[in-house]
Amino acid sequence: MVERGVGSVLVTEQGQPKGIFTDRDAIKAFAMGLSPSDEVRLASTMEHLEVIHMDDDVLKAIDIMTKRKIRHLPVKDDEGNIIGMLSILDASKAMSDLSK
C-alpha cells in the first residue's frame, strides 16, 4: 500500500471481491502486536461489501460512505467487474469541482 500510495486494497477470494483492507486496519493490526507476515482476517463488518456502479452519482457514493461509516468504495462496470476504488477524498474533490 505504501509503495503504491493507496490507503486501501480490495481483498478477493477466487476472483470475487470479499472486503477492503485499509490503512486503519493495518494500524489496528500493528497495535495488536501483529507483524506484516501474520495473516489478518477480514472483520465481520466487511461481510457485506458495498459497491457502486461507475455511472452512479457522487452524492450516492457519499451517502453510502456516510451511512456505513466507510472511506472507500469499489467501483464496478456494466459487467460487474471491479474497475477502481473511490475514496472519500476522491468524492469530496469531485463535489468541490462540481461546485465551481
Phi and psi in radians as a Rosetta constraint file:
Dihedral C 1 N 2 CA 2 C 2 CIRCULARHARMONIC -1.115 0.35
Dihedral N 2 CA 2 C 2 N 3 CIRCULARHARMONIC -0.795 0.35
Dihedral C 2 N 3 CA 3 C 3 CIRCULARHARMONIC -1.054 0.35
Dihedral N 3 CA 3 C 3 N 4 CIRCULARHARMONIC -0.598 0.35
Dihedral C 3 N 4 CA 4 C 4 CIRCULARHARMONIC -1.651 0.35
Dihedral N 4 CA 4 C 4 N 5 CIRCULARHARMONIC -0.101 0.35
Dihedral C 4 N 5 CA 5 C 5 CIRCULARHARMONIC 1.184 0.35
Dihedral N 5 CA 5 C 5 N 6 CIRCULARHARMONIC 0.647 0.35
Dihedral C 5 N 6 CA 6 C 6 CIRCULARHARMONIC -2.076 0.35
Dihedral N 6 CA 6 C 6 N 7 CIRCULARHARMONIC 2.711 0.35
Dihedral C 6 N 7 CA 7 C 7 CIRCULARHARMONIC -1.755 0.35
Dihedral N 7 CA 7 C 7 N 8 CIRCULARHARMONIC 0.019 0.35
Dihedral C 7 N 8 CA 8 C 8 CIRCULARHARMONIC -2.768 0.35
Dihedral N 8 CA 8 C 8 N 9 CIRCULARHARMONIC 2.737 0.35
Dihedral C 8 N 9 CA 9 C 9 CIRCULARHARMONIC -2.347 0.35
Dihedral N 9 CA 9 C 9 N 10 CIRCULARHARMONIC 2.544 0.35
Dihedral C 9 N 10 CA 10 C 10 CIRCULARHARMONIC -1.414 0.35
Dihedral N 10 CA 10 C 10 N 11 CIRCULARHARMONIC 2.278 0.35
Dihedral C 10 N 11 CA 11 C 11 CIRCULARHARMONIC -1.720 0.35
Dihedral N 11 CA 11 C 11 N 12 CIRCULARHARMONIC 2.220 0.35
Dihedral C 11 N 12 CA 12 C 12 CIRCULARHARMONIC -2.117 0.35
Dihedral N 12 CA 12 C 12 N 13 CIRCULARHARMONIC 2.746 0.35
Dihedral C 12 N 13 CA 13 C 13 CIRCULARHARMONIC -2.365 0.35
Dihedral N 13 CA 13 C 13 N 14 CIRCULARHARMONIC 2.082 0.35
Dihedral C 13 N 14 CA 14 C 14 CIRCULARHARMONIC 0.926 0.35
Dihedral N 14 CA 14 C 14 N 15 CIRCULARHARMONIC 0.716 0.35
Dihedral C 14 N 15 CA 15 C 15 CIRCULARHARMONIC 1.399 0.35
Dihedral N 15 CA 15 C 15 N 16 CIRCULARHARMONIC -0.038 0.35
Dihedral C 15 N 16 CA 16 C 16 CIRCULARHARMONIC -1.812 0.35
Dihedral N 16 CA 16 C 16 N 17 CIRCULARHARMONIC 2.345 0.35
Dihedral C 16 N 17 CA 17 C 17 CIRCULARHARMONIC -1.138 0.35
Dihedral N 17 CA 17 C 17 N 18 CIRCULARHARMONIC 2.322 0.35
Dihedral C 17 N 18 CA 18 C 18 CIRCULARHARMONIC -2.101 0.35
Dihedral N 18 CA 18 C 18 N 19 CIRCULARHARMONIC -0.407 0.35
Dihedral C 18 N 19 CA 19 C 19 CIRCULARHARMONIC 3.128 0.35
Dihedral N 19 CA 19 C 19 N 20 CIRCULARHARMONIC -3.081 0.35
Dihedral C 19 N 20 CA 20 C 20 CIRCULARHARMONIC -2.241 0.35
Dihedral N 20 CA 20 C 20 N 21 CIRCULARHARMONIC 2.273 0.35
Dihedral C 20 N 21 CA 21 C 21 CIRCULARHARMONIC -1.810 0.35
Dihedral N 21 CA 21 C 21 N 22 CIRCULARHARMONIC 2.150 0.35
Dihedral C 21 N 22 CA 22 C 22 CIRCULARHARMONIC -1.952 0.35
Dihedral N 22 CA 22 C 22 N 23 CIRCULARHARMONIC 2.975 0.35
Dihedral C 22 N 23 CA 23 C 23 CIRCULARHARMONIC -1.044 0.35
Dihedral N 23 CA 23 C 23 N 24 CIRCULARHARMONIC -0.597 0.35
Dihedral C 23 N 24 CA 24 C 24 CIRCULARHARMONIC -1.160 0.35
Dihedral N 24 CA 24 C 24 N 25 CIRCULARHARMONIC -0.657 0.35
Dihedral C 24 N 25 CA 25 C 25 CIRCULARHARMONIC -1.081 0.35
Dihedral N 25 CA 25 C 25 N 26 CIRCULARHARMONIC -0.708 0.35
Dihedral C 25 N 26 CA 26 C 26 CIRCULARHARMONIC -1.115 0.35
Dihedral N 26 CA 26 C 26 N 27 CIRCULARHARMONIC -0.737 0.35
Dihedral C 26 N 27 CA 27 C 27 CIRCULARHARMONIC -1.118 0.35
Dihedral N 27 CA 27 C 27 N 28 CIRCULARHARMONIC -0.761 0.35
Dihedral C 27 N 28 CA 28 C 28 CIRCULARHARMONIC -1.078 0.35
Dihedral N 28 CA 28 C 28 N 29 CIRCULARHARMONIC -0.744 0.35
Dihedral C 28 N 29 CA 29 C 29 CIRCULARHARMONIC -1.107 0.35
Dihedral N 29 CA 29 C 29 N 30 CIRCULARHARMONIC -0.746 0.35
Dihedral C 29 N 30 CA 30 C 30 CIRCULARHARMONIC -1.101 0.35
Dihedral N 30 CA 30 C 30 N 31 CIRCULARHARMONIC -0.737 0.35
Dihedral C 30 N 31 CA 31 C 31 CIRCULARHARMONIC -1.109 0.35
Dihedral N 31 CA 31 C 31 N 32 CIRCULARHARMONIC -0.486 0.35
Dihedral C 31 N 32 CA 32 C 32 CIRCULARHARMONIC -1.472 0.35
Dihedral N 32 CA 32 C 32 N 33 CIRCULARHARMONIC 0.030 0.35
Dihedral C 32 N 33 CA 33 C 33 CIRCULARHARMONIC 1.586 0.35
Dihedral N 33 CA 33 C 33 N 34 CIRCULARHARMONIC 0.142 0.35
Dihedral C 33 N 34 CA 34 C 34 CIRCULARHARMONIC -1.381 0.35
Dihedral N 34 CA 34 C 34 N 35 CIRCULARHARMONIC 2.551 0.35
Dihedral C 34 N 35 CA 35 C 35 CIRCULARHARMONIC -1.735 0.35
Dihedral N 35 CA 35 C 35 N 36 CIRCULARHARMONIC 2.886 0.35
Dihedral C 35 N 36 CA 36 C 36 CIRCULARHARMONIC -1.018 0.35
Dihedral N 36 CA 36 C 36 N 37 CIRCULARHARMONIC -0.413 0.35
Dihedral C 36 N 37 CA 37 C 37 CIRCULARHARMONIC -1.480 0.35
Dihedral N 37 CA 37 C 37 N 38 CIRCULARHARMONIC -0.186 0.35
Dihedral C 37 N 38 CA 38 C 38 CIRCULARHARMONIC -1.297 0.35
Dihedral N 38 CA 38 C 38 N 39 CIRCULARHARMONIC 2.563 0.35
Dihedral C 38 N 39 CA 39 C 39 CIRCULARHARMONIC -1.352 0.35
Dihedral N 39 CA 39 C 39 N 40 CIRCULARHARMONIC 2.303 0.35
Dihedral C 39 N 40 CA 40 C 40 CIRCULARHARMONIC -1.963 0.35
Dihedral N 40 CA 40 C 40 N 41 CIRCULARHARMONIC 2.185 0.35
Dihedral C 40 N 41 CA 41 C 41 CIRCULARHARMONIC -1.561 0.35
Dihedral N 41 CA 41 C 41 N 42 CIRCULARHARMONIC 2.607 0.35
Dihedral C 41 N 42 CA 42 C 42 CIRCULARHARMONIC -1.137 0.35
Dihedral N 42 CA 42 C 42 N 43 CIRCULARHARMONIC 2.435 0.35
Dihedral C 42 N 43 CA 43 C 43 CIRCULARHARMONIC -1.234 0.35
Dihedral N 43 CA 43 C 43 N 44 CIRCULARHARMONIC 2.727 0.35
Dihedral C 43 N 44 CA 44 C 44 CIRCULARHARMONIC -1.108 0.35
Dihedral N 44 CA 44 C 44 N 45 CIRCULARHARMONIC -0.385 0.35
Dihedral C 44 N 45 CA 45 C 45 CIRCULARHARMONIC -1.203 0.35
Dihedral N 45 CA 45 C 45 N 46 CIRCULARHARMONIC -0.232 0.35
Dihedral C 45 N 46 CA 46 C 46 CIRCULARHARMONIC -1.648 0.35
Dihedral N 46 CA 46 C 46 N 47 CIRCULARHARMONIC 0.105 0.35
Dihedral C 46 N 47 CA 47 C 47 CIRCULARHARMONIC -1.087 0.35
Dihedral N 47 CA 47 C 47 N 48 CIRCULARHARMONIC -0.598 0.35
Dihedral C 47 N 48 CA 48 C 48 CIRCULARHARMONIC -1.904 0.35
Dihedral N 48 CA 48 C 48 N 49 CIRCULARHARMONIC 1.782 0.35
Dihedral C 48 N 49 CA 49 C 49 CIRCULARHARMONIC -1.438 0.35
Dihedral N 49 CA 49 C 49 N 50 CIRCULARHARMONIC 2.062 0.35
Dihedral C 49 N 50 CA 50 C 50 CIRCULARHARMONIC -1.417 0.35
Dihedral N 50 CA 50 C 50 N 51 CIRCULARHARMONIC 2.322 0.35
Dihedral C 50 N 51 CA 51 C 51 CIRCULARHARMONIC -2.330 0.35
Dihedral N 51 CA 51 C 51 N 52 CIRCULARHARMONIC 2.506 0.35
Dihedral C 51 N 52 CA 52 C 52 CIRCULARHARMONIC -1.997 0.35
Dihedral N 52 CA 52 C 52 N 53 CIRCULARHARMONIC 2.780 0.35
Dihedral C 52 N 53 CA 53 C 53 CIRCULARHARMONIC -1.563 0.35
Dihedral N 53 CA 53 C 53 N 54 CIRCULARHARMONIC 2.602 0.35
Dihedral C 53 N 54 CA 54 C 54 CIRCULARHARMONIC -1.026 0.35
Dihedral N 54 CA 54 C 54 N 55 CIRCULARHARMONIC -0.392 0.35
Dihedral C 54 N 55 CA 55 C 55 CIRCULARHARMONIC -1.650 0.35
Dihedral N 55 CA 55 C 55 N 56 CIRCULARHARMONIC -0.018 0.35
Dihedral C 55 N 56 CA 56 C 56 CIRCULARHARMONIC -1.167 0.35
Dihedral N 56 CA 56 C 56 N 57 CIRCULARHARMONIC 2.606 0.35
Dihedral C 56 N 57 CA 57 C 57 CIRCULARHARMONIC -1.226 0.35
Dihedral N 57 CA 57 C 57 N 58 CIRCULARHARMONIC 2.542 0.35
Dihedral C 57 N 58 CA 58 C 58 CIRCULARHARMONIC -1.075 0.35
Dihedral N 58 CA 58 C 58 N 59 CIRCULARHARMONIC -0.520 0.35
Dihedral C 58 N 59 CA 59 C 59 CIRCULARHARMONIC -1.120 0.35
Dihedral N 59 CA 59 C 59 N 60 CIRCULARHARMONIC -0.626 0.35
Dihedral C 59 N 60 CA 60 C 60 CIRCULARHARMONIC -1.108 0.35
Dihedral N 60 CA 60 C 60 N 61 CIRCULARHARMONIC -0.756 0.35
Dihedral C 60 N 61 CA 61 C 61 CIRCULARHARMONIC -1.077 0.35
Dihedral N 61 CA 61 C 61 N 62 CIRCULARHARMONIC -0.796 0.35
Dihedral C 61 N 62 CA 62 C 62 CIRCULARHARMONIC -1.110 0.35
Dihedral N 62 CA 62 C 62 N 63 CIRCULARHARMONIC -0.697 0.35
Dihedral C 62 N 63 CA 63 C 63 CIRCULARHARMONIC -1.059 0.35
Dihedral N 63 CA 63 C 63 N 64 CIRCULARHARMONIC -0.800 0.35
Dihedral C 63 N 64 CA 64 C 64 CIRCULARHARMONIC -1.092 0.35
Dihedral N 64 CA 64 C 64 N 65 CIRCULARHARMONIC -0.809 0.35
Dihedral C 64 N 65 CA 65 C 65 CIRCULARHARMONIC -1.062 0.35
Dihedral N 65 CA 65 C 65 N 66 CIRCULARHARMONIC -0.729 0.35
Dihedral C 65 N 66 CA 66 C 66 CIRCULARHARMONIC -1.157 0.35
Dihedral N 66 CA 66 C 66 N 67 CIRCULARHARMONIC -0.852 0.35
Dihedral C 66 N 67 CA 67 C 67 CIRCULARHARMONIC -1.130 0.35
Dihedral N 67 CA 67 C 67 N 68 CIRCULARHARMONIC -0.677 0.35
Dihedral C 67 N 68 CA 68 C 68 CIRCULARHARMONIC -1.576 0.35
Dihedral N 68 CA 68 C 68 N 69 CIRCULARHARMONIC -0.098 0.35
Dihedral C 68 N 69 CA 69 C 69 CIRCULARHARMONIC 0.976 0.35
Dihedral N 69 CA 69 C 69 N 70 CIRCULARHARMONIC 0.881 0.35
Dihedral C 69 N 70 CA 70 C 70 CIRCULARHARMONIC -2.157 0.35
Dihedral N 70 CA 70 C 70 N 71 CIRCULARHARMONIC 2.819 0.35
Dihedral C 70 N 71 CA 71 C 71 CIRCULARHARMONIC -2.046 0.35
Dihedral N 71 CA 71 C 71 N 72 CIRCULARHARMONIC -0.027 0.35
Dihedral C 71 N 72 CA 72 C 72 CIRCULARHARMONIC -2.460 0.35
Dihedral N 72 CA 72 C 72 N 73 CIRCULARHARMONIC 2.446 0.35
Dihedral C 72 N 73 CA 73 C 73 CIRCULARHARMONIC -2.335 0.35
Dihedral N 73 CA 73 C 73 N 74 CIRCULARHARMONIC 2.191 0.35
Dihedral C 73 N 74 CA 74 C 74 CIRCULARHARMONIC -1.168 0.35
Dihedral N 74 CA 74 C 74 N 75 CIRCULARHARMONIC 2.569 0.35
Dihedral C 74 N 75 CA 75 C 75 CIRCULARHARMONIC -2.020 0.35
Dihedral N 75 CA 75 C 75 N 76 CIRCULARHARMONIC 2.276 0.35
Dihedral C 75 N 76 CA 76 C 76 CIRCULARHARMONIC -1.960 0.35
Dihedral N 76 CA 76 C 76 N 77 CIRCULARHARMONIC 2.769 0.35
Dihedral C 76 N 77 CA 77 C 77 CIRCULARHARMONIC -1.684 0.35
Dihedral N 77 CA 77 C 77 N 78 CIRCULARHARMONIC -3.011 0.35
Dihedral C 77 N 78 CA 78 C 78 CIRCULARHARMONIC -1.092 0.35
Dihedral N 78 CA 78 C 78 N 79 CIRCULARHARMONIC -0.445 0.35
Dihedral C 78 N 79 CA 79 C 79 CIRCULARHARMONIC -1.557 0.35
Dihedral N 79 CA 79 C 79 N 80 CIRCULARHARMONIC -0.025 0.35
Dihedral C 79 N 80 CA 80 C 80 CIRCULARHARMONIC 1.529 0.35
Dihedral N 80 CA 80 C 80 N 81 CIRCULARHARMONIC 0.113 0.35
Dihedral C 80 N 81 CA 81 C 81 CIRCULARHARMONIC -1.388 0.35
Dihedral N 81 CA 81 C 81 N 82 CIRCULARHARMONIC 2.413 0.35
Dihedral C 81 N 82 CA 82 C 82 CIRCULARHARMONIC -1.296 0.35
Dihedral N 82 CA 82 C 82 N 83 CIRCULARHARMONIC 2.169 0.35
Dihedral C 82 N 83 CA 83 C 83 CIRCULARHARMONIC -2.019 0.35
Dihedral N 83 CA 83 C 83 N 84 CIRCULARHARMONIC -0.078 0.35
Dihedral C 83 N 84 CA 84 C 84 CIRCULARHARMONIC 3.111 0.35
Dihedral N 84 CA 84 C 84 N 85 CIRCULARHARMONIC -3.090 0.35
Dihedral C 84 N 85 CA 85 C 85 CIRCULARHARMONIC -2.335 0.35
Dihedral N 85 CA 85 C 85 N 86 CIRCULARHARMONIC 2.264 0.35
Dihedral C 85 N 86 CA 86 C 86 CIRCULARHARMONIC -1.791 0.35
Dihedral N 86 CA 86 C 86 N 87 CIRCULARHARMONIC 2.199 0.35
Dihedral C 86 N 87 CA 87 C 87 CIRCULARHARMONIC -1.740 0.35
Dihedral N 87 CA 87 C 87 N 88 CIRCULARHARMONIC 2.864 0.35
Dihedral C 87 N 88 CA 88 C 88 CIRCULARHARMONIC -1.095 0.35
Dihedral N 88 CA 88 C 88 N 89 CIRCULARHARMONIC -0.554 0.35
Dihedral C 88 N 89 CA 89 C 89 CIRCULARHARMONIC -1.163 0.35
Dihedral N 89 CA 89 C 89 N 90 CIRCULARHARMONIC -0.753 0.35
Dihedral C 89 N 90 CA 90 C 90 CIRCULARHARMONIC -1.017 0.35
Dihedral N 90 CA 90 C 90 N 91 CIRCULARHARMONIC -0.784 0.35
Dihedral C 90 N 91 CA 91 C 91 CIRCULARHARMONIC -1.136 0.35
Dihedral N 91 CA 91 C 91 N 92 CIRCULARHARMONIC -0.730 0.35
Dihedral C 91 N 92 CA 92 C 92 CIRCULARHARMONIC -1.188 0.35
Dihedral N 92 CA 92 C 92 N 93 CIRCULARHARMONIC -0.621 0.35
Dihedral C 92 N 93 CA 93 C 93 CIRCULARHARMONIC -1.120 0.35
Dihedral N 93 CA 93 C 93 N 94 CIRCULARHARMONIC -0.714 0.35
Dihedral C 93 N 94 CA 94 C 94 CIRCULARHARMONIC -1.093 0.35
Dihedral N 94 CA 94 C 94 N 95 CIRCULARHARMONIC -0.732 0.35
Dihedral C 94 N 95 CA 95 C 95 CIRCULARHARMONIC -1.137 0.35
Dihedral N 95 CA 95 C 95 N 96 CIRCULARHARMONIC -0.688 0.35
Dihedral C 95 N 96 CA 96 C 96 CIRCULARHARMONIC -1.101 0.35
Dihedral N 96 CA 96 C 96 N 97 CIRCULARHARMONIC -0.746 0.35
Dihedral C 96 N 97 CA 97 C 97 CIRCULARHARMONIC -1.118 0.35
Dihedral N 97 CA 97 C 97 N 98 CIRCULARHARMONIC -0.649 0.35
Dihedral C 97 N 98 CA 98 C 98 CIRCULARHARMONIC -1.177 0.35
Dihedral N 98 CA 98 C 98 N 99 CIRCULARHARMONIC -0.517 0.35
Dihedral C 98 N 99 CA 99 C 99 CIRCULARHARMONIC -1.443 0.35
Dihedral N 99 CA 99 C 99 N 100 CIRCULARHARMONIC -0.110 0.35
